[in-house]
Amino acid sequence: MKVSAIPVLLLAAAMPAFAKPRFSVWPSKLMARATDDPEVRYPLAGTVWTSGDVHNITWSTEGLSPPMCGAVMNSALFLAADDAILTDGSVGSISNPISSNFSLSRGYTEIYVRNVTSATYYQIVLKADTSDMTDEGSFSGQFVITPRAAE
């Protein structure tokens, strides 16, 4: 059986743009997804927080582009102790972010500083897209959290 290419070409030309197939017969190179985490601007290195205080975590909004520019995404803030995101299930750990699903275009989010375990220093980690498992996040400067003095 002989098949002509003309009917196939006519059919492809008649398809509306939204009905185009999601595959290609041409070989293509798969590229890794690039996630750009905005730079964390506050807390700065050397900052001292006290448990029970409220602070704004701030980050750069320069260069944000869709879909990160305004939509509420899978964004999240985590707490790192001594250069590693906490994994103990406490607030700020990988399973319990400090804050999540916020718009990166705001450039800040407010957090309540909870009591924490003892560590040499802490860092805030901003992940622009938590669904990307290869995303290591953007780390703030190293800061200290002190317990609130008894009154």
C-alpha positions in Angstrom: 0.0 0.0 0.0 1.4 3.3 -1.1 0.8 6.3 1.3 1.0 9.8 0.0 2.4 12.7 2.1 0.0 15.3 0.6 -3.1 14.3 2.8 -0.9 14.3 5.9 0.4 17.8 5.1 -3.1 19.1 4.4 -4.4 17.7 7.7 -1.5 19.2 9.7 -2.1 22.6 8.0 -5.8 22.5 8.8 -5.3 21.8 12.6 -5.9 24.9 14.8 -3.0 26.0 16.9 -4.5 24.7 20.2 -4.9 21.2 18.7 -1.3 20.7 17.8 0.2 17.6 19.3 2.5 17.8 22.3 5.1 15.7 20.7 7.5 16.1 17.8 8.8 13.7 15.2 12.1 15.6 15.2 14.8 14.5 17.7 15.2 17.0 20.4 17.6 17.5 23.3 16.0 17.6 26.7 17.2 20.5 28.8 17.3 20.7 32.5 14.9 23.0 34.1 16.5 26.1 35.5 15.2 27.6 38.7 16.3 31.0 39.7 15.8 31.8 43.3 15.8 35.5 44.2 18.6 36.7 46.4 17.6 36.9 50.1 18.3 40.5 51.3 17.2 40.3 54.9 18.2 38.9 57.4 21.8 40.2 56.8 24.9 38.5 58.1 25.3 39.3 61.8 21.7 40.1 62.5 20.4 39.1 65.9 16.7 38.0 66.3 14.9 37.3 69.5 12.4 34.5 69.8 8.9 35.9 69.8 9.7 38.8 67.6 8.1 39.4 64.1 10.4 40.2 61.2 10.0 40.7 57.4 12.1 38.3 55.3 13.0 40.3 52.1 14.4 39.3 48.7 15.2 40.8 45.4 12.4 41.2 42.9 14.8 42.2 40.0 14.6 40.0 37.0 11.5 38.1 38.0 9.6 36.9 35.0 6.5 34.8 34.4 5.4 32.6 36.0 7.3 33.8 39.0 6.6 37.5 38.7 3.2 37.7 40.3 1.5 34.4 40.7 1.4 32.5 44.0 3.7 29.7 43.3 5.2 26.7 45.2 7.5 29.2 47.0 8.6 28.5 50.5 10.9 29.8 53.3 12.9 27.4 55.4 15.3 27.7 58.3 18.8 26.4 58.0 21.1 25.7 60.9 24.9 25.5 60.3 24.4 25.5 56.5 21.7 22.7 56.3 18.0 23.0 56.1 16.4 21.6 59.3 15.0 18.0 58.9 13.6 17.4 62.4 10.0 18.4 61.6 10.2 21.6 63.6 8.9 24.9 62.2 11.2 25.9 59.4 12.2 22.4 58.6 11.9 20.9 55.1 8.6 19.3 56.0 7.3 22.4 57.8 8.3 25.7 56.1 8.2 29.0 57.9 6.0 30.4 55.2 4.8 29.0 51.9 2.8 29.8 48.7 3.5 33.5 48.6 4.0 35.8 45.6 7.7 36.5 44.9 6.8 39.8 43.3 6.0 41.3 46.8 9.6 41.1 47.8 8.9 40.2 51.4 6.8 38.1 53.8 6.3 38.5 57.5 7.3 35.7 59.9 7.1 35.1 63.7 10.4 34.0 65.2 9.8 30.8 67.2 11.9 29.2 69.9 14.6 27.2 68.2 17.2 24.6 69.2 20.7 25.7 69.8 22.9 26.2 66.7 26.0 28.3 66.0 24.1 30.3 63.4 20.9 30.3 61.2 20.1 31.2 57.7 16.8 31.7 55.9 16.5 29.6 52.7 14.1 30.8 49.9 13.0 28.3 47.4 11.1 29.8 44.4 9.7 26.5 43.4 9.5 23.6 45.9 8.3 21.2 43.2 11.8 21.3 41.7 13.7 18.8 43.8 17.0 20.0 42.4 16.5 23.6 43.6 18.9 24.2 46.5 17.4 27.6 47.3 18.9 31.0 48.0 20.5 31.4 51.5 20.5 34.5 53.6 23.5 35.7 55.5 24.3 33.9 58.8 22.4 35.3 61.8 21.7 34.5 65.4 18.4 33.7 67.2 18.4 34.3 71.0 15.8 33.2 73.5 13.5 35.8 74.9 14.6 36.9 78.4 12.2 36.0 81.2 10.3 39.1 82.4 
